[in-house]
Amino acid sequence: MSLLYEVNNKPEINITEDDENFLNYIINNFYLKILETNDFNDFEKISIEWIKHKLENNNKNPENFLKLMKNHEESKFLFTSFIGFFYQLGIGCNPDSEKAIEFYLLSVNNETENDSTNKVFNQKSNETFLSLRERNMIIGKYLLSLFYYKDIILDVNYKLKLQKLVKNDDSEAQYNLAIYYMNGIGTQDKAFDLFSSFSKKGNLDAQYYLAICYMSGIGTQKDEKKAFDLLLTSSKKGNIDAQYYLAFCYMDGMGTRRDKKKALKWFLKSESKYFKTTRNKNEKKEFKKILKLAIANDPTAQNDMGTSYRDGKGINKNEKKAFEWYTKSASAGCANGQCNLGYCYGNGIGTDKNEVTSFEWYTKSANAGCAYGQCSLGYCYEAGVGIVKDEGKAFEWYFKSAKNGLTLAQSKLGNLYRDGKGTDKDEKKAFEWYTKSANAGCAYGQCILGYCYANGIGTEKDVVKSFEWYCKSAENRIVVAEFKLGYYYSNGIGTNKDVTKAFEWYLKSAEDGYAKAQYSIGKFYHDGIGADKNIDKAIFWYKKASYNGIKEAKDMLNFI
């Protein structure tokens, strides 16, 4: 059975609005990541970490997410490249190089490029759909080229198909090839020549990329004036990427005189589509207010701009733009901006992951007195992130941050006192710091305080108080606390036994991704505790728990 048959004949699946938004979000950000990356030799390793980080942070199971993409009604047009990458890397499935290439080819060959008979294609020929479809094709071409470049085993037929693609005289294919050259696949000189050729033919995207070449000296000598002129031409014709960077030219005086009014005009123009559709007028108003201050080179406002783009508050979420604003803020000396930039480097947000650079920015932030920076620096020393592990220094920085009132640092400091790391073991002091953190509203601290009362760490054992603190923590979606409440209700610890409530809390924790809870809810369904017996649901949760490393779940699956 061909993959084209698979993507055209899918079982019906209920895709929520949240699923739809996340699919579009991750494809857009993966596209930006491809454009940003220079280290394509480590691209697979970096990408695995990036994808897993995105899925984990958004509570998405890799196996289910892969199924979601494959079963989406527009899978053929929008997600085949990303599906191929999952098969290549073995994310949510067993690695399968042949399937990976087949999906890459589906994203770039004529079967998806020209399909005017397809109902979905005809119904969805709107701007957003076409943009995502184009990005799917670009991603597919990039990944297919990278696959070939690294000489992963291909049979003769696949090699012939790929060579045909690379030699294709189609102008779009040549344009996409220029992007690959720009990012190091081939030479940057070739990228510059191709962008120049397409720019002369009036291609707005090529004009934008040619401007980037001039601005950064890629394949040519740096020339900010030429870059500015190209950005202005492309911007006037509606290229929103060019409009955005033209605003920076006016803001920073690159290739032209500084002009705050024109900078504001082009920033707002580049985001006009969002402003036309958003219903939250207060967020829009606040964003414009912050933008004006940021254009005036207020480092705090520039940090706030980064956060707006990072979180999608008042504007469309865009990690690359968040990174750019954090960089401006950090470079201007804003301690919060330095901390956020460290976080971007540490987690590959808007840029390639670089733990050493992350550590350096956290250090600047911490030395400038930022409690978040101090806590993050403490973690770097504790875990050996970007620096040699040093528990003594971890203790010092957690202590400074805790003294500055950061509740998470207070909990982390409690951990070091509890375990005797970087300082003498002192369970009483650990308990005191956990209490401060918990009383200040830190959900993590509340959970650990519940553990202290449960086990008599630094205080007398008190299961009632343990239950109370787990309740507070669970209200803030701490998965361990949710699981503990399930356990307490199941066994009547610190409260009356209530298997219905036990079931509810186990289910919450399981849905939030906690493996032990997934096994427990599987058992409840298996045995009919707190809910009707349901073997199918039991198997579903056992599989999840087994996938997440619970051996007992695997044993139960074999037993069933």
Secondary structure as GFF3:
##gff-version 3
##sequence-region A 1 560
A	DSSP	alpha_helix	3	8	.	.	.	ID=ss1
A	DSSP	alpha_helix	17	36	.	.	.	ID=ss2
A	DSSP	three_ten_helix	40	42	.	.	.	ID=ss3
A	DSSP	alpha_helix	43	57	.	.	.	ID=ss4
A	DSSP	alpha_helix	62	71	.	.	.	ID=ss5
A	DSSP	alpha_helix	75	78	.	.	.	ID=ss6
A	DSSP	alpha_helix	80	89	.	.	.	ID=ss7
A	DSSP	alpha_helix	97	108	.	.	.	ID=ss8
A	DSSP	alpha_helix	110	113	.	.	.	ID=ss9
A	DSSP	alpha_helix	119	123	.	.	.	ID=ss10
A	DSSP	alpha_helix	127	149	.	.	.	ID=ss11
A	DSSP	alpha_helix	156	166	.	.	.	ID=ss12
A	DSSP	alpha_helix	171	182	.	.	.	ID=ss13
A	DSSP	alpha_helix	188	200	.	.	.	ID=ss14
A	DSSP	alpha_helix	204	216	.	.	.	ID=ss15
A	DSSP	alpha_helix	224	236	.	.	.	ID=ss16
A	DSSP	alpha_helix	240	252	.	.	.	ID=ss17
A	DSSP	alpha_helix	260	270	.	.	.	ID=ss18
A	DSSP	alpha_helix	272	277	.	.	.	ID=ss19
A	DSSP	alpha_helix	281	295	.	.	.	ID=ss20
A	DSSP	alpha_helix	299	311	.	.	.	ID=ss21
A	DSSP	alpha_helix	319	331	.	.	.	ID=ss22
A	DSSP	alpha_helix	335	347	.	.	.	ID=ss23
A	DSSP	alpha_helix	355	367	.	.	.	ID=ss24
A	DSSP	alpha_helix	371	383	.	.	.	ID=ss25
A	DSSP	alpha_helix	391	403	.	.	.	ID=ss26
A	DSSP	alpha_helix	407	419	.	.	.	ID=ss27
A	DSSP	alpha_helix	427	439	.	.	.	ID=ss28
A	DSSP	alpha_helix	443	455	.	.	.	ID=ss29
A	DSSP	alpha_helix	463	475	.	.	.	ID=ss30
A	DSSP	alpha_helix	479	491	.	.	.	ID=ss31
A	DSSP	alpha_helix	499	511	.	.	.	ID=ss32
A	DSSP	alpha_helix	515	527	.	.	.	ID=ss33
A	DSSP	alpha_helix	535	547	.	.	.	ID=ss34
A	DSSP	alpha_helix	551	559	.	.	.	ID=ss35
###
